[in-house]
Amino acid sequence: RFLDTIGIASFSKDSECRFEHQFIDGNTDSLREAIGVEELYTDEGYALSNYISEAQARLGLMDVVGCSPKHYSYKYNMSKHFNSFWRLYLEEIVPSSKLFGGHQKSTKKQHHTGPSTSVKPALFQDTGAFRYDLFEGVSTVNDVITLSPFNDTFYLVGTNLSGAIIENIYNELTIYENATMFGTIQSFPKYAFSARQPIDVNSTYDLYSGHFGLQGIVDKLHELHQIHVEPQKMRIGSTGIIMDYIIENWPCSGSHATSGGGSSSGSHHSSHHPHFPGGVEDIKSKIPDRTEGSDIGLLVLSVLYFSAVCGFLSFRRKKRQRAERMAFENTEAELEPVTVAVFA
């Protein structure tokens, strides 16, 4: 998980010394509720948000690539939930991607030198590749990068590997283990596996892998089957094939393409992710024209803002140190049972 740097910690001062913590989700609604204010707004924050929005638009991050038909979660067990993004990725996105695109016709054979079109493709990928949900409605470039920030580059591990070898590697690498993930008990393997059809031990395969976890597959091939391979880097990654899939399969209707989606998806966008109700054009229209003076002004505002934050944190630290010193000196005083602190 990322952005787990803000939270609330509480600990008891009895003999058991219990310690508990709760992270605050990285969205404005959660932060507002934790602080106890009706609105999170400052002039400096508004200026900084506009500056970020301008950069997003300039880089094309707010360009619409398609419209997701539903909310897909990267947290769901890939084998049991229809709304699991992992299930969509392994069963639809990868099999229809350019990665598997060279395996349409049976024309030639190779031996550990390049992809062959006479055999079936298969992919192992580390399950740490995705980091965010894809919400129903308009999907932007920024949404796809937030979901798949690493663009995990694919490698051709080896060619003409027997189905029995692939099955053996599969059994070694895709063991499901229960673990506390994302705040709940989840069952996820270390590696995910994708192929157009179930493994056929009588067929041969070209084996691919993402960069993350590649060495583990290479090691297993050598350990279990004494096969030495030299993986070849492909010119495609996970983020790229997700983007291609959305563009090709989820075109937006006329209203969605410019409005940012319907009302059903707007609530997700406002509370979970930096979507904007007015869509890309609305955001671009609200970005003021940049001048040298405005850049200097924003720089000054940013410096003042961070100086104020640093000053506040320094004040809090000194105040806490004084309180700890007084508590230490007054050891016979009755202490409160629970102390609550906000940490960052």
Rosetta blueprint (number, residue, H / E / L):
1 R L
2 F L
3 L L
4 D L
5 T L
6 I L
7 G E
8 I E
9 A E
10 S E
11 F E
12 S E
13 K L
14 D L
15 S L
16 E L
17 C L
18 R L
19 F E
20 E E
21 H E
22 Q E
23 F E
24 I L
25 D L
26 G L
27 N L
28 T H
29 D H
30 S H
31 L H
32 R H
33 E H
34 A H
35 I H
36 G L
37 V L
38 E L
39 E L
40 L L
41 Y L
42 T L
43 D H
44 E H
45 G H
46 Y H
47 A H
48 L H
49 S H
50 N H
51 Y H
52 I H
53 S H
54 E H
55 A H
56 Q H
57 A H
58 R H
59 L L
60 G L
61 L L
62 M L
63 D L
64 V E
65 V E
66 G E
67 C E
68 S E
69 P L
70 K L
71 H L
72 Y E
73 S E
74 Y L
75 K L
76 Y L
77 N L
78 M L
79 S L
80 K L
81 H L
82 F L
83 N L
84 S E
85 F H
86 W H
87 R H
88 L H
89 Y H
90 L H
91 E H
92 E H
93 I H
94 V L
95 P L
96 S L
97 S L
98 K L
99 L L
100 F L
101 G L
102 G L
103 H L
104 Q L
105 K L
106 S L
107 T L
108 K L
109 K L
110 Q L
111 H L
112 H L
113 T L
114 G L
115 P L
116 S L
117 T L
118 S L
119 V L
120 K E
121 P E
122 A E
123 L E
124 F E
125 Q E
126 D E
127 T L
128 G L
129 A L
130 F L
131 R L
132 Y L
133 D L
134 L E
135 F L
136 E L
137 G E
138 V E
139 S E
140 T E
141 V H
142 N H
143 D H
144 V H
145 I H
146 T H
147 L H
148 S L
149 P L
150 F L
151 N L
152 D L
153 T E
154 F E
155 Y E
156 L E
157 V E
158 G E
159 T E
160 N E
161 L E
162 S E
163 G H
164 A H
165 I H
166 I H
167 E H
168 N H
169 I H
170 Y H
171 N H
172 E H
173 L H
174 T L
175 I L
176 Y L
177 E E
178 N E
179 A E
180 T E
181 M E
182 F L
183 G L
184 T E
185 I E
186 Q E
187 S E
188 F E
189 P L
190 K L
191 Y E
192 A E
193 F E
194 S E
195 A E
196 R L
197 Q L
198 P L
199 I L
200 D L
201 V L
202 N L
203 S L
204 T E
205 Y E
206 D E
207 L E
208 Y E
209 S E
210 G E
211 H L
212 F L
213 G L
214 L H
215 Q H
216 G H
217 I H
218 V H
219 D H
220 K H
221 L H
222 H H
223 E H
224 L H
225 H H
226 Q L
227 I L
228 H L
229 V L
230 E L
231 P L
232 Q E
233 K E
234 M E
235 R E
236 I E
237 G E
238 S H
239 T H
240 G H
241 I H
242 I H
243 M H
244 D H
245 Y H
246 I H
247 I H
248 E H
249 N H
250 W L
251 P L
252 C L
253 S L
254 G H
255 S H
256 H H
257 A H
258 T H
259 S H
260 G L
261 G L
262 G L
263 S H
264 S H
265 S H
266 G H
267 S H
268 H H
269 H H
270 S H
271 S H
272 H H
273 H L
274 P L
275 H L
276 F L
277 P L
278 G L
279 G H
280 V H
281 E H
282 D H
283 I H
284 K H
285 S H
286 K H
287 I L
288 P L
289 D L
290 R L
291 T L
292 E H
293 G H
294 S H
295 D H
296 I H
297 G H
298 L H
299 L H
300 V H
301 L H
302 S H
303 V H
304 L H
305 Y H
306 F H
307 S H
308 A H
309 V H
310 C H
311 G H
312 F H
313 L H
314 S H
315 F H
316 R H
317 R H
318 K H
319 K H
320 R H
321 Q H
322 R H
323 A H
324 E H
325 R H
326 M H
327 A H
328 F H
329 E H
330 N L
331 T L
332 E L
333 A L
334 E L
335 L L
336 E L
337 P L
338 V E
339 T E
340 V E
341 A E
342 V E
343 F E
344 A L
